[in-house]
Amino acid sequence: MYHPRVRRSDFAYDLPPELIAQSPLAERSASRLLALDRTTGVLADRRVRELPELLSPGDLLVLNDTRVVAARLLGAKPSGGRVEILLERAVGEREALAQVSASKPIREGLEISTPGGVVQVLGREEDLWRVRLPAPALDFFDRWGQVPLPPYIHRAADESDRRRYQSLFARERGAVAAPTASLHFDESLLGRIEARGVDTAFVTLHVGAGTFQPVRVDDLEAHVMHTERVTVGTATCEAVLRAKAAGRRVVAVGTTVVRALESAALHADRATDAAAGAADVPPLAPWSGETRLFIRPGFRFRVVDALLTNFHLPESTLLMLVCAFAGREPVLRAYRHAVEARYRFFSYGDAMFLAGGIAHNAGSQD
């Protein structure tokens, strides 16, 4: 059950605009890392490159292997007016759902000229438009589109963003926003994590543009979560169940991994009529589908034991998820510390590690 008094305004915090990272650091794993012990509330300032010291041999690190599509495309109306198309997801070989915006309202039947050919607006589907494309959707956008940098990055995407707004292990095309915790991993860090004896597994959650949509209602029960496509495969389920049976931790890299794993567990609960939290080993089975799971305080986590994540926007569903995992007051206190210590925020910014029993006396401190 969710606590009825938890509201959007409970997740506000003050963020100076200059702390919003506009570009990535030269080295992926050089970002700062704020470690929060969710058992004691103790904080420690560290670096992402020190993450292996916070992991234990036998931990299972779960990563999102989605690949970002060059989802932003500029075009023109027959009148010459500028149009922006932001891909949400492909539906059929040459059709897609997209956000379409212009200075004047979009209408059904509109033909938009783009560098790759004419895009036709077929009709409205909820808050998106269905469009017909001159080529298969993902190929078309990757060929003619631009990297869809988030709205709080106030510069045009350049060629370097095609590399840096993508994780090293991105392989399944379909996201229109990066799973940003993954952006901190470079070959050196991955190698040291493997040498530490940490296992890895992958899920796929294609991040949609809805991840940037604000919560518009103060009563969280009234919020309608955006839909995202998820695949949790057999090998990952087996790895999670082995880790749980052995009393080892499942460490999610990013809120997308949390939503994927917990959605799969809930689906398995429903499929088996299992009672939530009835066993130390959660019901988990391979699953592929769409999730609208909205994780906020009161949620019972079945799978995830530790979380690596970036800092999130005030009053956002992602911040609510982190607060559900580690407690609203400890997380907001950590955010206040991050602001005071001048951490870099959001997609190209710094990270947090949230887990119980963190050894804060190891490694360097800022």
FIDRENBA-25263 format. One record per residue: y, x, z of N, C-alpha, C, CB in turn. Coordinates in steps of 0.05 Angstrom, whole numbers, plus 5000, padded with zeros to 4 digits. Glycine has a CB too. Example, Ala and Ser with C-alpha at 12.3 -4.5 7.8 and 13.67 -1.06 7.14 Angstrom:
// FIDRENBA-25263
488652645156491052465156493452645156491152265181495552575142497952735143500152585157498852825114
// end
This chain:
// FIDRENBA-25263
497650175000500050005000502550185000500049815025504650084986507150224986509050115007508450204958510550285019512450205040514750045027513550455055515149795035517049625021519949715025516849345031520549885045523349965049524150215034523750005079522250345020522950585004524350494979520350744998526750594974528350514952529350754936530750344962530350694912531250904894533351084908532450784869535150954922537351104935536351294956539350914947533851264966532751454985532151724974530251334997532351754947531652004934534052134920529451954913536352074930538852194920539352464934541252004924540452644919541452904931543653004914539053114933545353174925547653284911546953544897550053334931547453554871546853784855549253884839544453734836550354114845552554224829551654254800553654484840553154164780552254174752551654464743554354064734552954664755552554934745549755044753554655114757548254894770545554984777543454884757544854894805544254714738542354614718541954834697543354354705539554944695538955164677539355074648536155274682540855224633541255164604539555324585544255204598538455544595536655724579534555834597538355944565532255914586530156044602530856334609527456034588529656434629529856724635528356884614528756784663528957144612527657314593524657324598528857584593523857324623521057344631520157084644520557584650518056964634517156704643516556704673514656614628515156904683514356894711516357014730511757044714518757074720520857184737522456974753522857344720521856714747523256504761522756514791522456224750524556414806524256394835522256164841526956344849521056184865519055994873519555934903516156104869520055684908520455594936517855474946522855384937516655604966514155514977514655335001512355754985513455095000513754905022510954845033515054635012510554915058508054855072508254555081507655045097506654395068506954105074505554025100505653945052504354215114503254165141505354225162500854345146506854445159508754525179511654475171508454815186512154445145514954415135516354685131516454245153514954905136516255175134516755235104514455385146519055355099519855435072519855735069522655325065519355835045519556125039520456165011516856265044522356345007523456404981521756634968526356494982520656574945518856774932519456774902515956704937517656894887517756904858515256784846518257194848515456674821513056554809510956774805513856434782511757014799509757234795508057274820511157484787508957174843507357204868505456974872509257224892505256784853503556554856500656634863503556394831499456844851496656904859496356954889495757154844498357044903498157094931498056834947500557254941498956614935498856354948496356194941501356194940494756304923492256184915489856324928491856184884487656184931485256304944483056314924484356134968481356524926478956534908477456274910477156774915476756164886475255914886477055674882473755884911479655704886481455474879481155404850484455554885481555154843481555054815484354994807479654814812485455144788488055104777487854934752489455384770489154694752488954514730491554504715488154224740491454554688493754584671493754364650493854854658496154304640496454104618496654254592498953924624494854204573494854344548496254194525492054404540497954004532499453864511501354054497500953624523501853994471503654154455506053984447502154274430508454094450510853954444511353944414513354084458511853704404512553674375515553704372511653384365516453804349519353824344520353534338519854014319520753384359520953094358523652984352519952984383525753144351528453044345529153094316530553174364529952874302530452894273533152754268528152764257534852884253537452774245537252664217539652984247538552444212538652314186541252164182536252124182541252014160543751864153543051594142545452024133544751394148544551134136545451144107546150924152544850934091546050924064549050944064545150674050550350854086553250864088554251144094554250674109552451324102553151594110553251634139555851654098553051414155553151434184550751604195553151164197551351764216549251934227547251774244550652154245544751854242542551724257540951944270540851544238540151894295538252074308535651934314539452194334533452054306530751944311529352124331529151914284528352014353526852164373524052044374528252164401522152194365519352104365518452054393517552314352517051824397515651764422512751824419516151474430511451704399508651764393507851664365506751644415505951794353504851704327503151454332503251934314503251274313501551034314500650984285503150774325498251064278497351054251498251314236498550804236497151354212497551604199500451664192495951614174501851464182504651514173506651334187504851484143505951234211507851074226508051194254506850774227510351124267510851234294512651044309512051514292512551064335514550934352516651144360513150804377519151064359521251254363523751114375522051394337525351274388528051194395529851254371529151334421531351054362533051084339535851014348532150914314537751194345540451134354542551214333541051284380544751064333546951104315549450984327546350984287551751014314554250914325554250604324556551024310552850484305552550194302549650114306553750094275549149864313546449774319544449824296546349484326542049904302539949934283538849664275537650124294538049634250536849374241534249424227538849224223532549224228529949234214530449264184528348974220528849434172529049484143530849724136529949244130532349824155534150054150532650284139535650134176533750414118532550654107534350894114532250624076533151084127534551314137533851564120533951364167535851684108535351934093535152164112537651974072533052324109532652574125531952804106530352534146532153044116531353274099528553254088531753534114526753114101524053094093523352834077522253104116525352674072524952424057525952184073521952384051525451944062526451694073524651594096526751484052525951534119524551404141525451114142525151554168523550934142524250644141523750524169522550494120525650374179525350234204523949964199528150184218521549934212519949704207520449474226516949774209521049534251521649314270521649424298519549104267522449244316522749314345520149264359525049144358519449454377517149414395518049494423514649584386518649294440519849334466522349504463517749474486522549734476525049884475524950104454525650004502522950094436522650294414522650164387520050454418522950324366522850224339520350344326525350304323518950174310516750274293517950354267514550044289517250604259518350704234516050804216520350944239516550784189514650894169515751154159514250684146513951354157514751624150513651704123513851824172514851904110513851994084511452174086516052134069510552244109508252424113507052364141509052724111504652464147503452424173505452504195500852584176505552334216507752354235508152624248507352144257506052734260506352994274507053214255503853054290505753224231506453424211509353394202504553404187510253154198512953104188515053204208513352804183514653124233516653214253516553514258516253064279514153634259514053924263515354074239511154014266515253954215516354094192519354054191515153984166520353824198523253754193524853714219523453514176523553694241524953624266525953874281523253464283527253814303528354024321526953994348531453994324526954204364525854194391527453994407525854484404526053804420527453594435528253684463525753344436530253854464531153944491532153704507533354154488531753714533532553494551535553434549531753544579536453194556539253124553541153274572539652834559540053404593541753554611542153844602540653544639540853924580541454184568543554144547538854314557545954244552548254184535548754394514550754144552546754434497546954614474544954524454546554914483545354614429543454554408540954734411544754594380538654624404536254784404536454994383533754604399535355234389535255444369532255534365536955684378531855724348529155804341527555904365529256014319528956034384527456134407526255904424529356304424527555664423526455444439523755354428528455214438523155404403520555324392518355484406520355374362518955714416517055884431517255834461517456174425519655824472519955814501519655524513522555924509520155324497519755044506516854954500521854844494515055144504512255104498510655294516511655164467508555194528506855364545505055544527505155204564504055764539502255944525499655804518501756194541498855604533496255474528496555194515494755444554498955144503499354884489497554874464502354844482495954664461494254644438493954364427491554754445494354164443493953884434496653764428492353714455497353734402499953634395500353344404500353654364502853284413503353004419505652964439500952874429506453164454508553134474511353154460508353344496513253014472516053034462517753154484517152764453516553234506517853394527515753574539519153204549516653814547514754014558513853944586515954294557511353994593510453994621511554244634507353964624513954234646515554474650514454674670518254394659512754584689511554784707509854984692509854634729508754904669507155074653508755304640505654924632511355264637512955454623513255714638515755344618512555724664512755974680510456164676512955894709508356084661505956254659506156434635503456074658505856694640505556894618502857024620507857104620502157194601499557314600498957474626499257494576500957614636500557774660499857594684503057934666501257384687500757204710497957074707502956984712497356974683494756854679492457054685494456744651492857304677490857514682490457564711491557764668492657574727492457624755491257384770495157694767491757144760490456904772487456914768491756644760486656994744483757014738482557234755483257074708483857464758482857674774482657604804484657924771484257414812484257314840481657154846486757154846480257074824477856904828478456614827476556974854480756544816481556264814480456144788484656234815479255914789478255784765480455624752475855604772480155564726482155404712480755184696483755574692482154964693481254734677483654604664479654524695483254434645485454314630485154014628485554434602487453874629487653594622489753584599488553414646489953354586492053314566493553064574490853284538496153094579497952864582500252914564498852824612500552744544502752774525505352654537502052634498507152824545509552744558511352594538511052984570512252354546513852194529516852214536513051904530518552124518521352134523522151964547522952034498520451774554520951604577521151764603518851394580520152004603520352174628523152224636518852434624525052204617527952244623529451984629529252394600528051754627529451504632529951464661527751264620532351394669532951354698531651104709535951344702531151104735530350864749532750694752528950924777532750454741535250284740535350074762535450154713533150054778533149854800532850004826530749644795534049894847533750024873531149954886536049944891530049714880527449634891525249754873527249314892523849954884521950094867519649914858520850334883519049704872516949514863517649394836516549304884520249384829521049254804521249454781523749124808520749704786520949904765518549894747521350194776518949894720516749904701516450184691517249694677514250314697513750594689513250604659511450714705514150824647513550874618510650944615515451094607509650914591506850964584506551244573505750754564504451384582503751644571500751664566504751874589500051804545497151824537495852064552496851864507493452014561492052204579489152244569492052104608488152484571485352544567484452734589484752664539482452654604481152824624478252844616481552704654477453084608474853124596472653174615474953334576470253194605467853234621467853494636465353224604468653714623468653974636470553984660469354194616472853854656474853854678473853684701477553744668472653454696471553284717469453434732470453024706467653574718465553724732466753944749463653844711468854084739470054294754471354194779472154444737472753964777474053834801471953754821475653594792469853634812467753544831466353774845465753364817465953994830464754234842466654344864464154444821469154364857471154474876471254294901473954494864471354034898471453854921468953874938471953564911466653884925464153894940463954154956461753874921465254364946465154624960467454654980465254854940469154454982471354465001473654634991470454565027473854684964475954844953478254664942474855024930480554784938482954634931483154584901485454774940484154354893484954294866487954324865484054004857488954514849491754584848492854484821492254884851494654284822495754174797498254334789496553874802498354414764500654544753502354324739499954774732504154214755505954014744505253724752506054034715507353564752506953274759505253134738509653134761505253234713503653114692500653134698504253234664499853364709497053404717496353224740496553704724498153194759497753004781497252724770500153004801498952634752498652354742496052334726501052284724495352534711492852524695490452504713492652764677490252684732487852684750487652444767487852934767489952364779489852124796489451874781492552104812490451854756489851624739486951604732491551644713485651834726482851834720481151754745481952114711482051844768480651764793480851464798481751924817483251354794483651074798481950914778486550994795481851004753480150874733477250884742480551014706476351104752473551124762473050944786472851414769475050924803474950734826474350454816477550744843475950374797475650094786472950064773477950034767472050264758469550244743467150234761469350484724467350354785465050374803465350194828464550654812467650054830468249894854468150064879466249674856468850324876468850504900471350444917468850794891470950484943473250444961474950694961472150384990477550654959479450884958479051054983482350794956478651314979478551505001475951475018480851465019473851345006471451305022469751555025469751095009470351765009468752015011470552245006466452004991469652485015471252725010471352794980470152955025469152724966469052774937469852514923466252864928472152514908473052274896471352184872475952304887471251924866470051844841471651954819469851524839470452084799471852194777469952214753473052474783470852114730469252114706471052154683467651844703470052264660471652304637473052044629469952404613475652074622477251844615479451914596478451714641479851734577482051764558483351494555481151874530486051484558487451234556490351264561486251034576491751044567494551054572495050994602496150844555496851134614497451094642500351014646496851344659500750834665503450764675503550814705504050464669501850994715501651044743504351144754499451244749505351004774507851064787507151154816509850814787507251414820506551524846509151554863505151804843509251414885511451434904510351424932513551204899512051474952511051484980509351244987513351514999507051304999505051105006502551134988506150835002502751284967500551324949498351494962501351454922495851424958493551574969492551764948491351394979492952024952492052224932489052264936493552494936487552244914484652274915483752554906483352064897485352684889484352924876485953174883484352884846488653164882490353394883490853484911492953344869490553754916490953874942493454044944488554034950494354154922496654324921498054284894495954624925500654334893502254274870504254494864503654004873504354584839506554744829508254574811505455004814510854564816512554384800515354494799512454104812516854414779519754484777521354294795520754474748523954344797525654164812526453924793528254304822526653694805526953444789529653304794524653254794530353134776532952994777533052814802533352824752535452774813535752584835534852304826538752574844533552164845532751884841530751854818535151714837529352064810527452044788524651984798527552304772522951874780520251824788518752074794518851664765519552304782518152554787518752654815518952764766521252624824521952704851520452524871525052684855520252264864518752084882515852164885518951794871514652264863511852354864511652594883510852434835513452784880513453024897513752944927515553224889515552754932515952654959513452514970518352464960512052364952509552244961507552454969508452064938507552674956505552884960506153044986505453074937508653104991509353285013511253165034510553535002511952915031513752785050516652795041513552925077517952565042520652535032522652725046521652255033522652725072524552895087524053195083524352825117521553295085521153575079521953655051518253645083521353485031522053555003525153555000520753354984526453355010529453345007530753575023530553075016529553645045530553885059530254135043529153915087527954155029527454385012529454384988524554375001530054154978532054134956534754224966532153844945535554144990538154235001538154535004538654095028535954655012535754945014536055074987533055025028534654954967534755054940537655054929532954904921539154844934541954834926543555044939543154544931543255074965544755274980544055554971544255245010541555604964540655864956540955914926537655904963542155724912542855744884540455774866544755984880538355624871536155604853537055484827533755444865535555524806536155404779534455154777535555614756535554934767534254674767533354584740536054474779531254414740530254264718528554424698532554134703528454354673526354444655526154744652526854324628528454884648528455174645529055314672530555254624528755164694529555274720527255384736530855064736527655404762525655514781523655314789527155634805521855394807519555224814519155204844516955344801517455014852516454984879513454994880517554714892512355094903509555074908509154924934508155364909507654704933507254534956504354524963508454254951503654614988500854614996500854625027499354844983498554575038498154615067497254895073496254405078497954995097496955245106497855485090494055235107500255485080501255715064501755955083503755645048500856195075501456435090504156535081499156655086506156485097508956555090509656855095510856385104507856995109508557265115507657475095507457335142506457375073505557555052507457555029502757475042507657785015509357794992512257834999509057554975513957854978516757894982518257644987517958044959520557665000522257435005524957484993522557375036526257284982528957314972530957304994529657104951
// end
